[in-house]
Amino acid sequence: GNAHLQAPGLFVHVEGRQPPKEPILPLGRPQKGWIKAVMAILIRPELARTPYRVLADQADVALGTVAGCMNDLTTRGLLLDRKDGRRVADRQALIALWVQAYIEGLRPKLKERRLQVRAEAKQEIWARLQAVLAAHAQPWALTGADAAERRTHFFRAEETEIYAPVRALEDREIQRALVAQPAARVGNLLVIEPPGPLAMAGVTDDGLHLAPDLLAYAELRYRGTGQALEAADILVEMELRTAAALHNALEPHGSVARWEGDRLTLWDSTQHIFGIRAGVADKLGLGLHQVLVIKNQMGGGFGAKNSVRKYMVVAALFAR
């Protein structure tokens, strides 16, 4: 509203106006640093609470990139910053956003090398990778279809995908030890540049290094075939929410009462005939020997027909 202040030789006019609205800028497409920082948070959720410098080190990004990423997540409503620390507000929504960003913004830029390994079965390739790369102190991890197959036994692909330093797998000595040779287009081993330090920090299965489920999931989505997409959905846990639901018994609540002298017979749809007998007897001032409760087949109760209800006593009073 407006206000006026008036005094001898003074007049002040105060006019109330709404402050100008600042335009809300659209959120931009996630960039490489954002993708790597969010990947670290999704793989190790406790990193959301750590100092920015720790997260930057684990994600292999600049300190300023982490600050921008956290501000972006807060703006999107995906990160809560409270007195007890920061935490992801909606993990499923963040996974969906991150996977799309990874497939479109980071995965196509990762270096790849294809090799043809002479082996009779995948297990032979895995064992050879484990022995040779350990001997050369090279980190690596199974990812994509092979990592999913080790976890779920659902999907087996012809090609083995691993995260490993691409330059290391270009070494002639390592290739000879693997009994492998470079393949231009078709090969049974695809070496992918690790998208971050934590890509090779997954658990081990029988001594084999597996990429975190999140990355195996993302690689399957990147592959994009029908069976790969089905396998991907098995890897990532989902949280489903639904509205409250009430049981609706096919047979409604109801009682039929009949007196014979001072004895009461009660036909009732109940799950607890002895409890009903005791409760009705107490309400009517009768002894237990004076009340008989009969229940024939019941059309559903789901726990709602376990106690004495008013209509039981009312039926008995009306019948008297």
C-alpha positions as CSV (number, residue, x, y, z in Angstrom):
1,G,0.0,0.0,0.0
2,N,0.9,3.7,0.0
3,A,1.7,6.0,2.9
4,H,2.1,9.7,3.4
5,L,4.1,11.6,6.1
6,Q,3.2,15.3,6.4
7,A,4.7,17.9,8.6
8,P,5.4,21.7,8.3
9,G,7.6,22.1,5.3
10,L,7.8,18.3,4.7
11,F,5.7,15.8,2.7
12,V,6.9,12.2,2.2
13,H,5.1,9.9,-0.1
14,V,5.8,6.1,0.3
15,E,4.6,3.8,-2.4
16,G,4.5,0.1,-2.0
17,R,5.5,-1.9,-5.1
18,Q,6.4,-5.5,-5.6
19,P,10.1,-6.1,-6.3
20,P,10.9,-7.0,-9.9
21,K,10.8,-10.7,-10.5
22,E,14.1,-12.2,-11.5
23,P,13.8,-14.4,-14.5
24,I,14.3,-18.1,-13.8
25,L,17.0,-19.3,-16.1
26,P,16.5,-22.8,-17.6
27,L,18.9,-25.4,-16.2
28,G,21.5,-26.3,-18.8
29,R,22.5,-29.7,-20.0
30,P,24.8,-31.5,-17.6
31,Q,28.5,-31.3,-18.6
32,K,31.3,-33.8,-18.2
33,G,32.4,-32.5,-14.7
34,W,28.8,-32.7,-13.5
35,I,28.4,-36.2,-14.8
36,K,31.6,-37.4,-13.0
37,A,30.8,-35.7,-9.7
38,V,27.2,-37.1,-9.6
39,M,28.5,-40.5,-10.6
40,A,30.8,-40.4,-7.5
41,I,27.8,-39.4,-5.3
42,L,25.6,-42.2,-6.7
43,I,28.3,-44.8,-6.2
44,R,29.3,-43.6,-2.7
45,P,26.3,-41.7,-1.2
46,E,28.4,-40.6,1.8
47,L,30.4,-38.3,-0.5
48,A,27.5,-35.9,-0.6
49,R,28.2,-35.1,3.1
50,T,32.0,-34.7,2.7
51,P,33.9,-31.4,2.0
52,Y,33.9,-30.4,-1.6
53,R,37.6,-31.1,-1.9
54,V,37.1,-34.8,-1.0
55,L,34.4,-35.2,-3.5
56,A,36.5,-33.5,-6.2
57,D,39.3,-35.9,-5.5
58,Q,37.1,-39.0,-5.7
59,A,35.4,-37.7,-8.9
60,D,38.6,-36.5,-10.5
61,V,37.2,-33.0,-11.2
62,A,38.0,-29.4,-10.2
63,L,36.9,-28.0,-6.9
64,G,34.8,-25.4,-8.7
65,T,33.1,-28.0,-10.7
66,V,31.8,-29.7,-7.5
67,A,30.4,-26.4,-6.2
68,G,28.6,-25.8,-9.4
69,C,27.3,-29.4,-9.4
70,M,25.9,-29.2,-5.9
71,N,24.2,-25.9,-6.6
72,D,22.6,-27.4,-9.7
73,L,21.4,-30.4,-7.8
74,T,19.9,-28.2,-5.1
75,T,18.1,-26.1,-7.7
76,R,16.7,-29.2,-9.3
77,G,15.4,-30.3,-5.9
78,L,17.6,-33.5,-6.0
79,L,19.9,-32.5,-3.1
80,L,18.9,-31.5,0.4
81,D,21.3,-29.3,2.5
82,R,20.3,-29.6,6.1
83,K,21.8,-29.1,9.5
84,D,22.7,-32.8,9.7
85,G,24.4,-32.7,6.3
86,R,23.7,-33.0,2.6
87,R,21.9,-35.9,1.1
88,V,20.3,-36.9,-2.2
89,A,16.5,-36.2,-2.1
90,D,15.3,-38.6,-4.8
91,R,17.9,-41.2,-5.8
92,Q,15.7,-42.8,-8.6
93,A,15.2,-39.4,-10.3
94,L,18.9,-38.6,-10.0
95,I,19.9,-42.0,-11.5
96,A,17.5,-41.4,-14.4
97,L,18.9,-37.9,-15.1
98,W,22.5,-39.1,-14.7
99,V,22.2,-42.1,-17.0
100,Q,20.7,-39.9,-19.7
101,A,23.5,-37.4,-19.3
102,Y,26.2,-40.2,-19.3
103,I,24.8,-41.8,-22.5
104,E,24.6,-38.5,-24.3
105,G,27.4,-36.4,-22.8
106,L,30.2,-38.5,-21.6
107,R,30.1,-42.1,-22.9
108,P,30.5,-41.2,-26.6
109,K,33.7,-39.3,-25.7
110,L,35.4,-42.1,-23.8
111,K,38.3,-43.7,-25.7
112,E,37.8,-47.3,-26.8
113,R,40.0,-50.1,-28.2
114,R,38.8,-53.4,-29.6
115,L,40.9,-56.6,-29.3
116,Q,40.4,-60.1,-30.5
117,V,41.4,-62.5,-27.7
118,R,42.0,-66.1,-28.6
119,A,40.0,-68.0,-26.1
120,E,37.4,-70.8,-26.0
121,A,35.1,-69.2,-23.4
122,K,34.6,-65.9,-21.5
123,Q,35.9,-67.5,-18.3
124,E,39.2,-67.9,-20.0
125,I,39.3,-64.3,-21.1
126,W,38.4,-63.2,-17.5
127,A,41.1,-65.3,-16.0
128,R,43.7,-64.1,-18.4
129,L,42.8,-60.4,-17.8
130,Q,43.0,-61.0,-14.1
131,A,46.4,-62.5,-14.2
132,V,48.0,-60.3,-16.9
133,L,46.7,-56.9,-15.7
134,A,47.6,-57.8,-12.1
135,A,51.1,-58.7,-13.2
136,H,51.4,-55.3,-14.8
137,A,49.8,-53.4,-11.9
138,Q,47.0,-52.1,-14.2
139,P,43.5,-51.5,-12.6
140,W,40.5,-52.8,-14.5
141,A,36.9,-54.0,-14.0
142,L,34.3,-55.9,-15.9
143,T,31.4,-53.7,-16.9
144,G,28.3,-53.8,-19.1
145,A,26.9,-57.3,-20.0
146,D,29.6,-59.3,-18.3
147,A,29.3,-57.5,-15.0
148,A,25.5,-57.9,-15.2
149,E,25.9,-61.6,-16.1
150,R,28.1,-62.2,-13.0
151,R,25.5,-60.5,-10.8
152,T,22.2,-61.7,-12.3
153,H,23.0,-64.5,-14.7
154,F,20.4,-63.0,-17.0
155,F,22.2,-61.6,-20.0
156,R,25.2,-62.9,-21.9
157,A,26.8,-60.9,-24.7
158,E,29.3,-62.1,-27.3
159,E,31.6,-59.2,-26.3
160,T,33.4,-58.6,-23.0
161,E,33.5,-55.0,-21.9
162,I,36.1,-53.7,-19.4
163,Y,37.1,-50.4,-17.9
164,A,40.9,-50.2,-18.1
165,P,43.6,-47.6,-19.1
166,V,43.4,-47.8,-22.9
167,R,47.0,-47.0,-23.4
168,A,48.0,-50.0,-21.2
169,L,46.0,-52.4,-23.4
170,E,47.9,-51.0,-26.5
171,D,51.1,-52.3,-25.1
172,R,52.5,-55.2,-27.2
173,E,53.7,-57.2,-24.2
174,I,50.3,-57.1,-22.6
175,Q,48.6,-58.0,-25.8
176,R,50.9,-61.0,-26.3
177,A,50.3,-62.2,-22.7
178,L,46.5,-61.9,-23.4
179,V,46.9,-63.8,-26.7
180,A,45.2,-60.8,-28.3
181,Q,45.6,-58.6,-31.3
182,P,44.0,-55.3,-32.3
183,A,40.6,-55.5,-34.1
184,A,39.4,-52.7,-36.2
185,R,35.6,-53.2,-35.9
186,V,34.8,-56.7,-34.6
187,G,36.5,-58.1,-31.5
188,N,35.5,-60.0,-28.4
189,L,37.1,-57.5,-26.0
190,L,36.1,-53.9,-25.8
191,V,38.4,-51.7,-23.6
192,I,36.7,-48.5,-22.4
193,E,38.5,-45.6,-20.8
194,P,37.3,-45.4,-17.1
195,P,34.8,-42.6,-16.6
196,G,36.2,-41.9,-13.2
197,P,38.4,-43.3,-10.4
198,L,35.4,-45.1,-8.8
199,A,34.6,-47.0,-12.0
200,M,37.1,-49.6,-11.0
201,A,36.4,-49.6,-7.3
202,G,33.5,-52.1,-7.3
203,V,33.4,-55.3,-5.3
204,T,35.1,-58.4,-6.5
205,D,33.4,-61.6,-7.4
206,D,35.6,-64.7,-7.1
207,G,38.6,-62.5,-7.5
208,L,37.2,-60.6,-10.6
209,H,36.9,-56.9,-10.4
210,L,33.4,-55.7,-11.2
211,A,32.4,-52.1,-12.0
212,P,29.7,-50.7,-9.7
213,D,26.1,-51.7,-10.6
214,L,25.4,-48.1,-11.6
215,L,28.0,-48.1,-14.4
216,A,27.1,-51.6,-15.6
217,Y,23.5,-50.4,-15.8
218,A,24.6,-47.3,-17.8
219,E,26.6,-49.4,-20.2
220,L,23.7,-51.7,-20.8
221,R,21.5,-48.7,-21.5
222,Y,24.1,-47.4,-23.8
223,R,24.1,-50.7,-25.7
224,G,20.4,-50.2,-26.2
225,T,19.3,-53.7,-27.3
226,G,16.1,-55.2,-26.0
227,Q,17.7,-57.9,-23.8
228,A,20.4,-55.4,-22.6
229,L,17.7,-53.0,-21.4
230,E,15.9,-55.9,-19.6
231,A,19.1,-56.9,-17.9
232,A,19.8,-53.2,-17.0
233,D,16.4,-53.0,-15.1
234,I,17.4,-55.9,-12.9
235,L,20.6,-54.3,-11.8
236,V,19.4,-51.1,-10.2
237,E,17.1,-51.2,-7.2
238,M,13.9,-49.3,-7.5
239,E,11.7,-47.7,-4.9
240,L,8.0,-47.9,-5.7
241,R,5.4,-45.9,-3.8
242,T,1.6,-46.3,-3.9
243,A,-1.3,-44.7,-2.2
244,A,-2.8,-46.3,0.9
245,A,-5.2,-49.2,0.1
246,L,-7.9,-50.6,2.3
247,H,-9.0,-54.2,2.2
248,N,-12.6,-54.6,1.0
249,A,-14.1,-57.9,2.2
250,L,-16.6,-59.5,-0.3
251,E,-18.9,-60.2,2.7
252,P,-19.8,-57.1,4.7
253,H,-20.0,-56.9,8.5
254,G,-23.2,-58.3,10.0
255,S,-24.8,-60.2,12.8
256,V,-28.1,-62.2,13.3
257,A,-29.2,-62.7,16.9
258,R,-31.8,-65.1,18.4
259,W,-32.8,-65.5,22.0
260,E,-34.1,-68.7,23.6
261,G,-35.0,-67.8,27.1
262,D,-31.9,-66.3,28.6
263,R,-29.5,-67.8,26.1
264,L,-28.3,-65.9,23.0
265,T,-27.2,-67.4,19.7
266,L,-25.3,-65.0,17.5
267,W,-24.5,-65.7,13.8
268,D,-21.6,-63.4,12.9
269,S,-19.1,-62.9,10.2
270,T,-16.0,-62.9,12.5
271,Q,-12.5,-64.2,12.7
272,H,-12.6,-64.6,16.5
273,I,-15.7,-66.4,17.7
274,F,-14.5,-66.9,21.3
275,G,-13.5,-63.2,21.6
276,I,-16.8,-62.1,20.3
277,R,-18.6,-64.4,22.8
278,A,-16.7,-63.0,25.7
279,G,-17.2,-59.4,24.5
280,V,-20.9,-59.7,23.9
281,A,-21.5,-61.5,27.2
282,D,-19.7,-58.7,29.0
283,K,-21.7,-56.0,27.3
284,L,-25.0,-57.7,28.0
285,G,-24.2,-58.9,31.6
286,L,-24.4,-62.6,30.6
287,G,-22.2,-65.6,31.5
288,L,-20.1,-67.2,28.8
289,H,-22.4,-70.3,29.0
290,Q,-25.3,-68.1,27.9
291,V,-23.8,-67.0,24.6
292,L,-23.2,-69.1,21.5
293,V,-21.4,-67.6,18.5
294,I,-21.7,-69.4,15.2
295,K,-19.5,-68.5,12.2
296,N,-20.1,-70.3,8.9
297,Q,-17.9,-69.6,5.9
298,M,-16.7,-66.0,5.9
299,G,-16.2,-63.8,2.8
300,G,-13.0,-62.1,3.8
301,G,-11.9,-60.3,7.0
302,F,-8.3,-59.3,6.7
303,G,-8.1,-58.6,10.4
304,A,-11.1,-56.2,10.4
305,K,-13.4,-58.8,12.0
306,N,-11.4,-59.6,15.1
307,S,-13.2,-57.5,17.7
308,V,-16.6,-56.8,19.2
309,R,-18.6,-54.3,17.2
310,K,-21.6,-52.2,18.2
311,Y,-23.9,-53.9,15.6
312,M,-23.5,-57.2,17.4
313,V,-24.8,-55.8,20.7
314,V,-27.5,-53.8,18.9
315,A,-28.7,-57.0,17.0
316,A,-28.9,-58.8,20.4
317,L,-30.9,-56.0,22.0
318,F,-33.3,-55.7,19.1
319,A,-33.8,-59.4,19.1
320,R,-34.7,-59.4,22.8
